[in-house]
């Protein structure tokens, strides 16, 4: 996956989660890959100025949800919330 920044990176993770939810049969879309993508978003947020605490909180919750085996729609909801905070004026 090409390196994306900010909202584009979160949208890419949402795409992965949606693929998993749709049962696309893509063996590359695993919980481990989704978790790694969320961690990459967290790394990007860490370096962001000013810090985005709410975005980080949603991303951490999404990561926990993946690790807990929560349904893909729950993970996607958290990612959409992070995206909304990141793109709000």
N, CA, C and O atoms as a GROMACS GRO file, in nm:
protein
  356
    1UNK      N    1   0.085  -0.117   0.000
    1UNK     CA    2   0.000   0.000   0.000
    1UNK      C    3   0.089   0.123   0.000
    1UNK      O    4   0.183   0.131   0.080
    2UNK      N    5   0.062   0.221  -0.089
    2UNK     CA    6   0.144   0.341  -0.090
    2UNK      C    7   0.127   0.420   0.039
    2UNK      O    8   0.022   0.416   0.104
    3UNK      N    9   0.231   0.491   0.073
    3UNK     CA   10   0.229   0.571   0.196
    3UNK      C   11   0.135   0.689   0.177
    3UNK      O   12   0.150   0.767   0.083
    4UNK      N   13   0.039   0.700   0.267
    4UNK     CA   14  -0.056   0.811   0.264
    4UNK      C   15  -0.046   0.885   0.394
    4UNK      O   16   0.006   0.832   0.492
    5UNK      N   17  -0.094   1.007   0.396
    5UNK     CA   18  -0.085   1.088   0.516
    5UNK      C   19  -0.224   1.132   0.557
    5UNK      O   20  -0.313   1.151   0.474
    6UNK      N   21  -0.241   1.149   0.687
    6UNK     CA   22  -0.363   1.206   0.744
    6UNK      C   23  -0.490   1.136   0.703
    6UNK      O   24  -0.503   1.014   0.716
    7UNK      N   25  -0.586   1.215   0.653
    7UNK     CA   26  -0.717   1.159   0.618
    7UNK      C   27  -0.709   1.047   0.515
    7UNK      O   28  -0.784   0.950   0.524
    8UNK      N   29  -0.620   1.058   0.419
    8UNK     CA   30  -0.606   0.955   0.317
    8UNK      C   31  -0.563   0.823   0.375
    8UNK      O   32  -0.606   0.716   0.330
    9UNK      N   33  -0.478   0.829   0.476
    9UNK     CA   34  -0.432   0.707   0.542
    9UNK      C   35  -0.546   0.640   0.617
    9UNK      O   36  -0.560   0.518   0.613
   10UNK      N   37  -0.628   0.720   0.686
   10UNK     CA   38  -0.742   0.664   0.759
   10UNK      C   39  -0.845   0.608   0.661
   10UNK      O   40  -0.904   0.502   0.686
   11UNK      N   41  -0.867   0.677   0.549
   11UNK     CA   42  -0.960   0.626   0.447
   11UNK      C   43  -0.912   0.491   0.393
   11UNK      O   44  -0.994   0.404   0.365
   12UNK      N   45  -0.781   0.475   0.378
   12UNK     CA   46  -0.727   0.347   0.330
   12UNK      C   47  -0.757   0.235   0.429
   12UNK      O   48  -0.789   0.123   0.389
   13UNK      N   49  -0.745   0.264   0.559
   13UNK     CA   50  -0.775   0.162   0.660
   13UNK      C   51  -0.924   0.130   0.658
   13UNK      O   52  -0.963   0.014   0.672
   14UNK      N   53  -1.007   0.232   0.642
   14UNK     CA   54  -1.152   0.208   0.633
   14UNK      C   55  -1.182   0.117   0.514
   14UNK      O   56  -1.267   0.029   0.523
   15UNK      N   57  -1.112   0.137   0.403
   15UNK     CA   58  -1.129   0.050   0.288
   15UNK      C   59  -1.093  -0.095   0.319
   15UNK      O   60  -1.163  -0.187   0.276
   16UNK      N   61  -0.985  -0.114   0.394
   16UNK     CA   62  -0.948  -0.250   0.436
   16UNK      C   63  -1.056  -0.312   0.522
   16UNK      O   64  -1.094  -0.428   0.502
   17UNK      N   65  -1.105  -0.235   0.619
   17UNK     CA   66  -1.207  -0.286   0.711
   17UNK      C   67  -1.334  -0.320   0.633
   17UNK      O   68  -1.397  -0.423   0.658
   18UNK      N   69  -1.372  -0.234   0.541
   18UNK     CA   70  -1.492  -0.260   0.461
   18UNK      C   71  -1.474  -0.385   0.375
   18UNK      O   72  -1.569  -0.461   0.356
   19UNK      N   73  -1.354  -0.406   0.322
   19UNK     CA   74  -1.328  -0.527   0.245
   19UNK      C   75  -1.344  -0.651   0.331
   19UNK      O   76  -1.402  -0.751   0.289
   20UNK      N   77  -1.294  -0.643   0.452
   20UNK     CA   78  -1.307  -0.756   0.545
   20UNK      C   79  -1.455  -0.779   0.579
   20UNK      O   80  -1.499  -0.894   0.588
   21UNK      N   81  -1.530  -0.672   0.598
   21UNK     CA   82  -1.671  -0.683   0.634
   21UNK      C   83  -1.753  -0.741   0.520
   21UNK      O   84  -1.850  -0.814   0.542
   22UNK      N   85  -1.714  -0.709   0.397
   22UNK     CA   86  -1.786  -0.758   0.279
   22UNK      C   87  -1.752  -0.903   0.247
   22UNK      O   88  -1.812  -0.963   0.158
   23UNK      N   89  -1.654  -0.958   0.320
   23UNK     CA   90  -1.613  -1.096   0.293
   23UNK      C   91  -1.553  -1.109   0.155
   23UNK      O   92  -1.583  -1.203   0.082
   24UNK      N   93  -1.468  -1.016   0.121
   24UNK     CA   94  -1.412  -1.011  -0.013
   24UNK      C   95  -1.330  -1.134  -0.048
   24UNK      O   96  -1.302  -1.158  -0.166
   25UNK      N   97  -1.293  -1.213   0.052
   25UNK     CA   98  -1.214  -1.332   0.025
   25UNK      C   99  -1.068  -1.300  -0.001
   25UNK      O  100  -0.991  -1.388  -0.040
   26UNK      N  101  -1.030  -1.176   0.022
   26UNK     CA  102  -0.891  -1.135   0.004
   26UNK      C  103  -0.812  -1.179   0.127
   26UNK      O  104  -0.832  -1.127   0.237
   27UNK      N  105  -0.723  -1.274   0.108
   27UNK     CA  106  -0.648  -1.327   0.221
   27UNK      C  107  -0.550  -1.227   0.279
   27UNK      O  108  -0.498  -1.247   0.389
   28UNK      N  109  -0.522  -1.118   0.206
   28UNK     CA  110  -0.433  -1.014   0.256
   28UNK      C  111  -0.501  -0.926   0.360
   28UNK      O  112  -0.434  -0.857   0.436
   29UNK      N  113  -0.634  -0.926   0.363
   29UNK     CA  114  -0.708  -0.843   0.457
   29UNK      C  115  -0.732  -0.925   0.584
   29UNK      O  116  -0.835  -0.990   0.600
   30UNK      N  117  -0.634  -0.920   0.671
   30UNK     CA  118  -0.640  -0.994   0.797
   30UNK      C  119  -0.647  -0.894   0.912
   30UNK      O  120  -0.613  -0.777   0.895
   31UNK      N  121  -0.691  -0.938   1.029
   31UNK     CA  122  -0.689  -0.849   1.145
   31UNK      C  123  -0.549  -0.793   1.172
   31UNK      O  124  -0.536  -0.679   1.215
   32UNK      N  125  -0.447  -0.872   1.147
   32UNK     CA  126  -0.309  -0.824   1.168
   32UNK      C  127  -0.275  -0.710   1.073
   32UNK      O  128  -0.211  -0.613   1.113
   33UNK      N  129  -0.318  -0.722   0.949
   33UNK     CA  130  -0.291  -0.614   0.852
   33UNK      C  131  -0.370  -0.488   0.888
   33UNK      O  132  -0.318  -0.377   0.878
   34UNK      N  133  -0.494  -0.506   0.930
   34UNK     CA  134  -0.574  -0.390   0.971
   34UNK      C  135  -0.511  -0.323   1.092
   34UNK      O  136  -0.500  -0.200   1.096
   35UNK      N  137  -0.470  -0.403   1.190
   35UNK     CA  138  -0.406  -0.347   1.310
   35UNK      C  139  -0.277  -0.273   1.274
   35UNK      O  140  -0.251  -0.166   1.328
   36UNK      N  141  -0.197  -0.329   1.183
   36UNK     CA  142  -0.073  -0.263   1.142
   36UNK      C  143  -0.103  -0.130   1.074
   36UNK      O  144  -0.030  -0.033   1.092
   37UNK      N  145  -0.210  -0.126   0.995
   37UNK     CA  146  -0.248  -0.002   0.927
   37UNK      C  147  -0.294   0.104   1.028
   37UNK      O  148  -0.264   0.222   1.013
   38UNK      N  149  -0.367   0.061   1.130
   38UNK     CA  150  -0.411   0.154   1.234
   38UNK      C  151  -0.289   0.206   1.310
   38UNK      O  152  -0.282   0.325   1.343
   39UNK      N  153  -0.193   0.118   1.339
   39UNK     CA  154  -0.070   0.161   1.408
   39UNK      C  155   0.005   0.265   1.324
   39UNK      O  156   0.061   0.360   1.378
   40UNK      N  157   0.007   0.246   1.192
   40UNK     CA  158   0.072   0.344   1.104
   40UNK      C  159   0.002   0.479   1.114
   40UNK      O  160   0.067   0.583   1.113
   41UNK      N  161  -0.131   0.478   1.124
   41UNK     CA  162  -0.206   0.603   1.143
   41UNK      C  163  -0.168   0.668   1.276
   41UNK      O  164  -0.149   0.789   1.283
   42UNK      N  165  -0.157   0.586   1.379
   42UNK     CA  166  -0.118   0.638   1.510
   42UNK      C  167   0.019   0.702   1.505
   42UNK      O  168   0.041   0.807   1.565
   43UNK      N  169   0.113   0.639   1.434
   43UNK     CA  170   0.246   0.697   1.420
   43UNK      C  171   0.240   0.831   1.350
   43UNK      O  172   0.313   0.924   1.385
   44UNK      N  173   0.154   0.841   1.250
   44UNK     CA  174   0.138   0.966   1.176
   44UNK      C  175   0.079   1.075   1.265
   44UNK      O  176   0.121   1.190   1.258
   45UNK      N  177  -0.017   1.039   1.347
   45UNK     CA  178  -0.080   1.136   1.437
   45UNK      C  179   0.018   1.182   1.543
   45UNK      O  180   0.018   1.299   1.581
   46UNK      N  181   0.104   1.092   1.590
   46UNK     CA  182   0.204   1.126   1.692
   46UNK      C  183   0.288   1.244   1.646
   46UNK      O  184   0.318   1.335   1.724
   47UNK      N  185   0.328   1.242   1.519
   47UNK     CA  186   0.414   1.347   1.468
   47UNK      C  187   0.339   1.472   1.424
   47UNK      O  188   0.401   1.572   1.387
   48UNK      N  189   0.207   1.468   1.429
   48UNK     CA  190   0.126   1.580   1.381
   48UNK      C  191   0.132   1.696   1.478
   48UNK      O  192   0.146   1.679   1.599
   49UNK      N  193   0.122   1.814   1.421
   49UNK     CA  194   0.120   1.935   1.503
   49UNK      C  195  -0.002   2.014   1.462
   49UNK      O  196  -0.017   2.040   1.342
   50UNK      N  197  -0.086   2.054   1.549
   50UNK     CA  198  -0.091   2.026   1.692
   50UNK      C  199  -0.138   1.882   1.717
   50UNK      O  200  -0.198   1.820   1.629
   51UNK      N  201  -0.112   1.830   1.837
   51UNK     CA  202  -0.156   1.693   1.867
   51UNK      C  203  -0.308   1.680   1.853
   51UNK      O  204  -0.383   1.769   1.891
   52UNK      N  205  -0.349   1.569   1.801
   52UNK     CA  206  -0.492   1.541   1.782
   52UNK      C  207  -0.534   1.434   1.881
   52UNK      O  208  -0.541   1.317   1.845
   53UNK      N  209  -0.561   1.473   2.002
   53UNK     CA  210  -0.592   1.376   2.109
   53UNK      C  211  -0.716   1.293   2.079
   53UNK      O  212  -0.718   1.173   2.104
   54UNK      N  213  -0.821   1.358   2.027
   54UNK     CA  214  -0.944   1.283   2.000
   54UNK      C  215  -0.923   1.183   1.887
   54UNK      O  216  -0.975   1.071   1.893
   55UNK      N  217  -0.848   1.222   1.785
   55UNK     CA  218  -0.819   1.129   1.675
   55UNK      C  219  -0.742   1.011   1.729
   55UNK      O  220  -0.772   0.896   1.698
   56UNK      N  221  -0.641   1.038   1.810
   56UNK     CA  222  -0.560   0.932   1.870
   56UNK      C  223  -0.647   0.839   1.955
   56UNK      O  224  -0.631   0.717   1.951
   57UNK      N  225  -0.739   0.896   2.032
   57UNK     CA  226  -0.826   0.815   2.117
   57UNK      C  227  -0.913   0.722   2.033
   57UNK      O  228  -0.928   0.604   2.066
   58UNK      N  229  -0.970   0.773   1.923
   58UNK     CA  230  -1.052   0.688   1.836
   58UNK      C  231  -0.968   0.579   1.770
   58UNK      O  232  -1.012   0.465   1.758
   59UNK      N  233  -0.847   0.614   1.728
   59UNK     CA  234  -0.761   0.514   1.665
   59UNK      C  235  -0.720   0.406   1.765
   59UNK      O  236  -0.715   0.288   1.730
   60UNK      N  237  -0.692   0.445   1.888
   60UNK     CA  238  -0.658   0.346   1.990
   60UNK      C  239  -0.776   0.255   2.019
   60UNK      O  240  -0.760   0.134   2.038
   61UNK      N  241  -0.896   0.313   2.022
   61UNK     CA  242  -1.016   0.231   2.043
   61UNK      C  243  -1.037   0.134   1.926
   61UNK      O  244  -1.076   0.019   1.947
   62UNK      N  245  -1.012   0.181   1.804
   62UNK     CA  246  -1.026   0.094   1.687
   62UNK      C  247  -0.924  -0.019   1.693
   62UNK      O  248  -0.956  -0.134   1.661
   63UNK      N  249  -0.802   0.012   1.734
   63UNK     CA  250  -0.700  -0.091   1.747
   63UNK      C  251  -0.739  -0.194   1.852
   63UNK      O  252  -0.725  -0.314   1.831
   64UNK      N  253  -0.790  -0.147   1.966
   64UNK     CA  254  -0.838  -0.238   2.069
   64UNK      C  255  -0.952  -0.325   2.017
   64UNK      O  256  -0.959  -0.445   2.046
   65UNK      N  257  -1.041  -0.265   1.939
   65UNK     CA  258  -1.155  -0.339   1.884
   65UNK      C  259  -1.108  -0.450   1.791
   65UNK      O  260  -1.163  -0.560   1.792
   66UNK      N  261  -1.006  -0.422   1.710
   66UNK     CA  262  -0.952  -0.524   1.621
   66UNK      C  263  -0.894  -0.638   1.704
   66UNK      O  264  -0.919  -0.755   1.676
   67UNK      N  265  -0.815  -0.603   1.805
   67UNK     CA  266  -0.753  -0.704   1.890
   67UNK      C  267  -0.857  -0.785   1.968
   67UNK      O  268  -0.835  -0.903   1.996
   68UNK      N  269  -0.970  -0.723   2.002
   68UNK     CA  270  -1.076  -0.792   2.077
   68UNK      C  271  -1.167  -0.873   1.986
   68UNK      O  272  -1.256  -0.943   2.035
   69UNK      N  273  -1.146  -0.865   1.855
   69UNK     CA  274  -1.229  -0.940   1.761
   69UNK      C  275  -1.367  -0.882   1.740
   69UNK      O  276  -1.461  -0.954   1.706
   70UNK      N  277  -1.381  -0.752   1.761
   70UNK     CA  278  -1.510  -0.687   1.740
   70UNK      C  279  -1.546  -0.689   1.592
   70UNK      O  280  -1.458  -0.702   1.506
   71UNK      N  281  -1.675  -0.678   1.561
   71UNK     CA  282  -1.718  -0.678   1.420
   71UNK      C  283  -1.657  -0.562   1.342
   71UNK      O  284  -1.627  -0.456   1.398
   72UNK      N  285  -1.639  -0.584   1.213
   72UNK     CA  286  -1.578  -0.483   1.127
   72UNK      C  287  -1.656  -0.352   1.126
   72UNK      O  288  -1.595  -0.245   1.116
   73UNK      N  289  -1.789  -0.358   1.137
   73UNK     CA  290  -1.866  -0.233   1.135
   73UNK      C  291  -1.837  -0.148   1.258
   73UNK      O  292  -1.843  -0.025   1.251
   74UNK      N  293  -1.807  -0.210   1.370
   74UNK     CA  294  -1.771  -0.136   1.491
   74UNK      C  295  -1.636  -0.067   1.473
   74UNK      O  296  -1.619   0.050   1.508
   75UNK      N  297  -1.541  -0.140   1.417
   75UNK     CA  298  -1.408  -0.082   1.390
   75UNK      C  299  -1.421   0.033   1.291
   75UNK      O  300  -1.361   0.139   1.309
   76UNK      N  301  -1.499   0.013   1.186
   76UNK     CA  302  -1.519   0.117   1.085
   76UNK      C  303  -1.582   0.241   1.146
   76UNK      O  304  -1.544   0.353   1.112
   77UNK      N  305  -1.679   0.224   1.236
   77UNK     CA  306  -1.743   0.338   1.302
   77UNK      C  307  -1.640   0.423   1.375
   77UNK      O  308  -1.643   0.546   1.368
   78UNK      N  309  -1.549   0.358   1.446
   78UNK     CA  310  -1.445   0.430   1.519
   78UNK      C  311  -1.350   0.502   1.423
   78UNK      O  312  -1.306   0.614   1.451
   79UNK      N  313  -1.318   0.438   1.312
   79UNK     CA  314  -1.231   0.501   1.213
   79UNK      C  315  -1.299   0.620   1.146
   79UNK      O  316  -1.235   0.722   1.120
   80UNK      N  317  -1.428   0.607   1.118
   80UNK     CA  318  -1.502   0.721   1.062
   80UNK      C  319  -1.507   0.837   1.161
   80UNK      O  320  -1.499   0.953   1.121
   81UNK      N  321  -1.519   0.806   1.290
   81UNK     CA  322  -1.517   0.912   1.392
   81UNK      C  323  -1.382   0.982   1.393
   81UNK      O  324  -1.376   1.105   1.401
   82UNK      N  325  -1.273   0.906   1.384
   82UNK     CA  326  -1.139   0.965   1.379
   82UNK      C  327  -1.124   1.052   1.255
   82UNK      O  328  -1.068   1.162   1.262
   83UNK      N  329  -1.173   1.004   1.142
   83UNK     CA  330  -1.166   1.079   1.018
   83UNK      C  331  -1.246   1.209   1.030
   83UNK      O  332  -1.201   1.314   0.984
   84UNK      N  333  -1.363   1.202   1.090
   84UNK     CA  334  -1.445   1.322   1.108
   84UNK      C  335  -1.375   1.427   1.192
   84UNK      O  336  -1.378   1.546   1.159
   85UNK      N  337  -1.311   1.385   1.299
   85UNK     CA  338  -1.238   1.480   1.384
   85UNK      C  339  -1.120   1.539   1.307
   85UNK      O  340  -1.093   1.658   1.316
   86UNK      N  341  -1.052   1.456   1.232
   86UNK     CA  342  -0.934   1.501   1.159
   86UNK      C  343  -0.968   1.601   1.049
   86UNK      O  344  -0.889   1.690   1.018
   87UNK      N  345  -1.085   1.585   0.990
   87UNK     CA  346  -1.121   1.672   0.877
   87UNK      C  347  -1.213   1.788   0.916
   87UNK      O  348  -1.248   1.869   0.831
   88UNK      N  349  -1.250   1.796   1.043
   88UNK     CA  350  -1.338   1.907   1.083
   88UNK      C  351  -1.257   2.038   1.080
   88UNK      O  352  -1.137   2.040   1.106
   89UNK      N  353  -1.327   2.146   1.047
   89UNK     CA  354  -1.256   2.276   1.034
   89UNK      C  355  -1.202   2.327   1.165
   89UNK      O  356  -1.141   2.434   1.169
   0.00000   0.00000   0.00000
